[in-house]
């Protein structure tokens, strides 16, 4: 079986084509990630994986997570070996899960800050008038208020 390689070099570094980047096999990388996800146990509850993605701001209905969600929805647990097989086919999403190289690395803190601002503004912004110069806006419920954020990496927050 031929071995595929994965570059673990910093994405901000540039190298010349004549100098290969330090590489590891997909298999070794997948084993390392699977071990971390499983917390060095033989299996992990699938909801733990879902929570890890959601904590980073990646929602279950993100199309990029489709293959992962399909695979883990078949059981309440997934073995480390099954993860090792799943990771290479979904490498970019698993890299985002364990990387701070996303638009908002501390998404949980970001979420809490935005939720605080949201509730403060929602409670204090009871006045005003719905714009009536566009017919559809004129029909809007003035009590409706929401916030939706999506980063360039696909991290999402909807309130």
ROZADREN-759318 format. One record per residue (C-alpha): residue in three letters; residue number from 1; x, y, z. Coordinates in nm, 2 decimals, decimal comma. Layout:
<atoms>
(atom "ALA"; NUM; (X; Y; Z))
...
</atoms>
This chain:
<atoms>
(atom "UNK"; 1; (0,00; 0,00; 0,00))
(atom "UNK"; 2; (0,15; 0,33; -0,10))
(atom "UNK"; 3; (0,19; 0,59; 0,17))
(atom "UNK"; 4; (0,05; 0,94; 0,13))
(atom "UNK"; 5; (0,24; 1,23; 0,29))
(atom "UNK"; 6; (0,11; 1,53; 0,48))
(atom "UNK"; 7; (0,31; 1,85; 0,53))
(atom "UNK"; 8; (0,30; 1,97; 0,89))
(atom "UNK"; 9; (0,49; 2,29; 0,81))
(atom "UNK"; 10; (0,36; 2,62; 0,93))
(atom "UNK"; 11; (0,12; 2,75; 0,66))
(atom "UNK"; 12; (0,28; 3,10; 0,69))
(atom "UNK"; 13; (0,63; 2,97; 0,60))
(atom "UNK"; 14; (0,74; 2,96; 0,24))
(atom "UNK"; 15; (1,00; 2,71; 0,12))
(atom "UNK"; 16; (1,17; 2,67; -0,21))
(atom "UNK"; 17; (1,06; 2,39; -0,44))
(atom "UNK"; 18; (1,40; 2,23; -0,40))
(atom "UNK"; 19; (1,38; 2,19; -0,02))
(atom "UNK"; 20; (1,10; 1,95; 0,08))
(atom "UNK"; 21; (0,90; 2,03; 0,39))
(atom "UNK"; 22; (0,92; 1,80; 0,69))
(atom "UNK"; 23; (0,65; 1,54; 0,63))
(atom "UNK"; 24; (0,48; 1,26; 0,81))
(atom "UNK"; 25; (0,25; 0,99; 0,67))
(atom "UNK"; 26; (-0,12; 1,04; 0,68))
(atom "UNK"; 27; (-0,14; 0,73; 0,89))
(atom "UNK"; 28; (0,09; 0,86; 1,17))
(atom "UNK"; 29; (-0,09; 1,20; 1,17))
(atom "UNK"; 30; (-0,43; 1,03; 1,18))
(atom "UNK"; 31; (-0,31; 0,80; 1,47))
(atom "UNK"; 32; (-0,19; 1,10; 1,66))
(atom "UNK"; 33; (-0,52; 1,29; 1,61))
(atom "UNK"; 34; (-0,73; 0,98; 1,69))
(atom "UNK"; 35; (-0,53; 0,93; 2,01))
(atom "UNK"; 36; (-0,59; 1,29; 2,12))
(atom "UNK"; 37; (-0,96; 1,27; 2,04))
(atom "UNK"; 38; (-1,00; 0,94; 2,23))
(atom "UNK"; 39; (-0,79; 1,08; 2,52))
(atom "UNK"; 40; (-0,56; 0,77; 2,48))
(atom "UNK"; 41; (-0,86; 0,53; 2,53))
(atom "UNK"; 42; (-0,97; 0,27; 2,27))
(atom "UNK"; 43; (-1,29; 0,45; 2,18))
(atom "UNK"; 44; (-1,48; 0,78; 2,23))
(atom "UNK"; 45; (-1,85; 0,87; 2,24))
(atom "UNK"; 46; (-1,94; 1,03; 1,91))
(atom "UNK"; 47; (-2,11; 1,32; 2,09))
(atom "UNK"; 48; (-1,76; 1,42; 2,22))
(atom "UNK"; 49; (-1,65; 1,47; 1,86))
(atom "UNK"; 50; (-1,96; 1,67; 1,77))
(atom "UNK"; 51; (-1,91; 1,89; 2,08))
(atom "UNK"; 52; (-1,55; 1,95; 1,99))
(atom "UNK"; 53; (-1,65; 2,07; 1,64))
(atom "UNK"; 54; (-1,93; 2,29; 1,79))
(atom "UNK"; 55; (-1,69; 2,44; 2,05))
(atom "UNK"; 56; (-1,47; 2,55; 1,76))
(atom "UNK"; 57; (-1,78; 2,71; 1,59))
(atom "UNK"; 58; (-1,84; 2,43; 1,33))
(atom "UNK"; 59; (-2,20; 2,34; 1,32))
(atom "UNK"; 60; (-2,34; 1,99; 1,26))
(atom "UNK"; 61; (-2,51; 2,10; 0,93))
(atom "UNK"; 62; (-2,18; 2,23; 0,79))
(atom "UNK"; 63; (-2,16; 2,05; 0,45))
(atom "UNK"; 64; (-1,79; 1,99; 0,51))
(atom "UNK"; 65; (-1,88; 1,79; 0,82))
(atom "UNK"; 66; (-2,13; 1,57; 0,62))
(atom "UNK"; 67; (-1,90; 1,27; 0,57))
(atom "UNK"; 68; (-1,78; 1,29; 0,94))
(atom "UNK"; 69; (-2,14; 1,32; 1,07))
(atom "UNK"; 70; (-2,26; 1,04; 0,85))
(atom "UNK"; 71; (-1,98; 0,81; 0,97))
(atom "UNK"; 72; (-2,02; 0,89; 1,34))
(atom "UNK"; 73; (-2,41; 0,89; 1,34))
(atom "UNK"; 74; (-2,41; 0,51; 1,30))
(atom "UNK"; 75; (-2,31; 0,44; 1,66))
(atom "UNK"; 76; (-2,29; 0,61; 2,00))
(atom "UNK"; 77; (-1,91; 0,54; 2,01))
(atom "UNK"; 78; (-1,63; 0,52; 1,76))
(atom "UNK"; 79; (-1,31; 0,33; 1,80))
(atom "UNK"; 80; (-0,96; 0,48; 1,77))
(atom "UNK"; 81; (-0,91; 0,25; 1,46))
(atom "UNK"; 82; (-1,23; 0,38; 1,30))
(atom "UNK"; 83; (-1,11; 0,74; 1,36))
(atom "UNK"; 84; (-0,77; 0,66; 1,21))
(atom "UNK"; 85; (-0,96; 0,55; 0,90))
(atom "UNK"; 86; (-1,20; 0,85; 0,90))
(atom "UNK"; 87; (-0,94; 1,13; 0,96))
(atom "UNK"; 88; (-0,74; 1,11; 0,63))
(atom "UNK"; 89; (-1,07; 1,15; 0,42))
(atom "UNK"; 90; (-1,17; 1,45; 0,63))
(atom "UNK"; 91; (-0,83; 1,59; 0,71))
(atom "UNK"; 92; (-0,90; 1,96; 0,66))
(atom "UNK"; 93; (-1,18; 1,96; 0,91))
(atom "UNK"; 94; (-0,99; 1,76; 1,17))
(atom "UNK"; 95; (-0,69; 1,99; 1,13))
(atom "UNK"; 96; (-0,92; 2,29; 1,20))
(atom "UNK"; 97; (-1,05; 2,11; 1,51))
(atom "UNK"; 98; (-0,70; 2,09; 1,67))
(atom "UNK"; 99; (-0,54; 2,40; 1,52))
(atom "UNK"; 100; (-0,54; 2,75; 1,64))
(atom "UNK"; 101; (-0,51; 2,86; 1,28))
(atom "UNK"; 102; (-0,87; 2,95; 1,24))
(atom "UNK"; 103; (-1,02; 3,29; 1,23))
(atom "UNK"; 104; (-1,13; 3,28; 1,60))
(atom "UNK"; 105; (-0,91; 3,03; 1,79))
(atom "UNK"; 106; (-1,09; 3,09; 2,12))
(atom "UNK"; 107; (-1,44; 3,05; 1,98))
(atom "UNK"; 108; (-1,60; 2,97; 2,32))
(atom "UNK"; 109; (-1,48; 3,30; 2,47))
(atom "UNK"; 110; (-1,59; 3,48; 2,15))
(atom "UNK"; 111; (-1,94; 3,32; 2,18))
(atom "UNK"; 112; (-1,98; 3,43; 2,54))
(atom "UNK"; 113; (-1,88; 3,79; 2,45))
(atom "UNK"; 114; (-2,12; 3,81; 2,16))
(atom "UNK"; 115; (-2,40; 3,65; 2,36))
(atom "UNK"; 116; (-2,35; 3,91; 2,63))
(atom "UNK"; 117; (-2,35; 4,20; 2,38))
(atom "UNK"; 118; (-2,66; 4,04; 2,21))
(atom "UNK"; 119; (-2,86; 4,03; 2,53))
(atom "UNK"; 120; (-2,76; 4,38; 2,64))
(atom "UNK"; 121; (-2,85; 4,53; 2,30))
(atom "UNK"; 122; (-3,17; 4,33; 2,27))
(atom "UNK"; 123; (-3,30; 4,44; 2,61))
(atom "UNK"; 124; (-3,20; 4,80; 2,56))
(atom "UNK"; 125; (-3,31; 4,84; 2,20))
(atom "UNK"; 126; (-3,69; 4,84; 2,24))
(atom "UNK"; 127; (-3,75; 5,18; 2,07))
(atom "UNK"; 128; (-3,74; 5,27; 1,71))
(atom "UNK"; 129; (-3,95; 5,21; 1,41))
(atom "UNK"; 130; (-3,94; 4,94; 1,14))
(atom "UNK"; 131; (-3,82; 5,08; 0,81))
(atom "UNK"; 132; (-4,12; 5,12; 0,59))
(atom "UNK"; 133; (-3,96; 5,23; 0,26))
(atom "UNK"; 134; (-3,92; 4,86; 0,16))
(atom "UNK"; 135; (-4,26; 4,67; 0,17))
(atom "UNK"; 136; (-4,11; 4,35; 0,31))
(atom "UNK"; 137; (-3,93; 4,54; 0,59))
(atom "UNK"; 138; (-4,25; 4,72; 0,68))
(atom "UNK"; 139; (-4,41; 4,38; 0,75))
(atom "UNK"; 140; (-4,13; 4,28; 0,99))
(atom "UNK"; 141; (-4,20; 4,22; 1,36))
(atom "UNK"; 142; (-4,02; 4,50; 1,54))
(atom "UNK"; 143; (-3,95; 4,27; 1,84))
(atom "UNK"; 144; (-3,75; 4,03; 1,62))
(atom "UNK"; 145; (-3,37; 4,07; 1,67))
(atom "UNK"; 146; (-3,09; 3,84; 1,57))
(atom "UNK"; 147; (-2,72; 3,81; 1,50))
(atom "UNK"; 148; (-2,55; 3,58; 1,26))
(atom "UNK"; 149; (-2,17; 3,55; 1,22))
(atom "UNK"; 150; (-1,97; 3,33; 0,98))
(atom "UNK"; 151; (-1,59; 3,35; 0,96))
(atom "UNK"; 152; (-1,38; 3,29; 0,66))
(atom "UNK"; 153; (-1,30; 2,94; 0,81))
(atom "UNK"; 154; (-1,67; 2,86; 0,84))
(atom "UNK"; 155; (-1,70; 2,91; 1,21))
(atom "UNK"; 156; (-2,06; 3,01; 1,28))
(atom "UNK"; 157; (-2,27; 3,17; 1,55))
(atom "UNK"; 158; (-2,64; 3,24; 1,52))
(atom "UNK"; 159; (-2,85; 3,41; 1,79))
</atoms>
